[in-house]
Amino acid sequence: MKRISGLALLLAALTLAGFAPSVCAQGGAPAPATQVTASPAPNPVSDTLRQLVARYAKNMVGAAELMPADKYDYKPTPQEITFGHLVGHIAQSNFGLCARISGSPAPQQPTVADTDGKDKLVAAIRASFDYCTEVLAKADDSALGANVGNANRPSTRASAMITVAYDWADHYSAQAIYLRLNGILPPSAQPATPPKM
């Protein structure tokens, strides 16, 4: 009895979600494959990265802007990197990984150091996200298997795309922790601003 009610719940859930018509056609026969699937997205990886770069650019540049200038040398423990180092590392990673995705060298950028002021580090992270946005606007999934590494370290375009996505998640979580340890809400936790009327 429990199994039947479990199946009934599953069928009800599928019906509510709109899956039942695609699972079974009239008379209980399986639906033809053309009715089960929508047409596939031509560039699912690149499209996803374009969505991610917009969100992470806003949050990560925003985090760099929120941290007070006198806290750029902050690190939670002596073994950790400073917030300034983290921001510079993000900029460097973005330029390197997005250059691999593009298949061309990254544009020349001034080197940044942990001890550079907030303004220079914020400019560097902003420029790196502008570059990634430009690269990803032109990206497609046609050459995910292409080698974008070198003879010593071969790597595919897909690998660079996956790496940049998880780097953004990892680095933003670190920025958020540093901000919270200093009593500052990270951009993704800020209350929404009500629309102006």
N, C-alpha and C positions, 0 to 999 in steps of 0.2 A: 504494500500500500504506500509506504514511504517513497518507493522508487517511482510509482505512477504519479504521485503528487509532485515529486521533484521534476519529472518530465513535463508535467502540466505547467509548472512554474517556469521552466526553461522555455517552453513553447510560447507562453504568455509574454515573457520578456522579449523573445525574438520578434513576436508580433508587434509589441509596442515599439521596438527599435526599428521596425520596418524591414526585418530580414526574412520573415516568413514567406512573403510572396516570391522572393528569389530562391528560397530553399526548395519549396514545393510549388509546382504549377498546379493547374486544375486537375483534380482526380488523384492527387498524391504522387504523380510522376515527377522525377527531377526536372527542373527547368533547364532549357538549353543553355549552354555556356554563355552565349551572347546576352542572355538576360541576367546572368548571375554577376557578371563583372562590368564595371564601367570601363571606359577606355583608359588605359594606363597613362599616367603623366609622363611626358617625354623626358623630363629632367628632374626627377624627384630629389636627387641629392643636392644639386645646385639650387633648386627652388627652396629646399629646406634651409640651406646655408644663407640664402638671401634673407629669409625671415629671421634667422638667428643673428646675423650681423647687425640688423637694425636694432634688435632688442639689446644685444650685448654692448653695442656702441653707446646706446643711451645710458645703460646702467653702469658700464665701466668708466666711461668718460665722466659721467655724473659722480661716481664714487671718488674719482681723482679730484674733482672740483669740490666735493663736500669736505674732504679732509683738510683741516686747517694747515697752513704752510708750516707752522711750527711743530706739526706732528708728522711731517714727512720723514723724520729720522726715528719715528716710533717703531719699536718691534716688541712683540709680546714677551719674548724671552731672549736671553743673549744668543741662543742658537738660531733664532729666526732671522729672516731678512727684514730690512726696513721697509716701510710703506713706499718710500721713494724708489727703492730698488725694485719692488714689485711692479710699480707703474712703468719704470724703464724697461723691465723684463717683458711686460705685456707688449709694449710698443715694438721691441726688438722681435719678439715671437711673431707678432702679426705681420711685420714686414717680411720676415723670412718664410713663413708658411704661405702667405698669400702670393709671394713671388713664385714659389713652387707650383701653386695652383695655376698661376698665369703662364708658367713656362718661360718667363723672362726675368731678368734681374730686377730686384726692387730698386726704386729710385733712390738716389743718394740722400741720406738724411744726416743731420748733425749727430754725432755721438752724444749719448746722454750718460750721466753718472749718477750714482745714488745721492751724491751731494749737490746735484743741480737743484735749483730752486723749483718750487711748485709750478710756476708759470711755464718753465721750459719743459718739465715733465708732462704737464697737462697738454701742452702743444704737441708733444711727441706722441702721446697716446691717441689724441684726436687725429693727427695726421695718419697714424697707422690704421685707424678704423676707416678713415676716408679712402685710403689706398685699398683696403680689403673690400670695401663697398664697391669701388670702381672695378676691381678684378672680378668680384662675384657677379656684378651686373652683366658681364660678358661670358661668364662660365656656362658650360653645358656638360652633360654627362657622356658625351660621345667618346671621350678619351680617358675614362677613369683608370684604365689599366696602363696608361702611358708612364714610362719611367721619367720622373722629374727629379730624381736624385743624381748621384754621380757614380763613378766607377767604384769608389771606396764605400759608398753607402747608397745602394740603389733603393728607390722608393717610388711608389705609384702616386698618381694624382689623387686617387681615392684615399690613400693613406694620409696625404697632406690635408685633405678636406675633413676627414674624421678627426685628425689630430687638432686642427684649429678649433673645431667644435668643442671637443672636450677640454682643450686649453682654456677656452672662454669660460666654461662652467667652473673649472678648477680655480682659475685666477679670480673670477668674480666672487666666488665663495670666500677666498682669502681676503679680498678687499672688504667684503661685508663684515667679516670677523674683526678685522682691524678697526673698521669704523665703529662697530658695536662696542668693542672694548674701550673706545674713547667716547661712549655715550651718544653716538650719532647713528641714526637710522639710515641704512643703505637705501639707494634710490628705489629698489624694488619693494621696499617696505614702507615707503613714504605714503601718507594718505593721499588719495586722489583729490585733485583740485576740482571743486564743483564748477560746472560750466557757467560762464558769464551770461547773464540775460540782458 
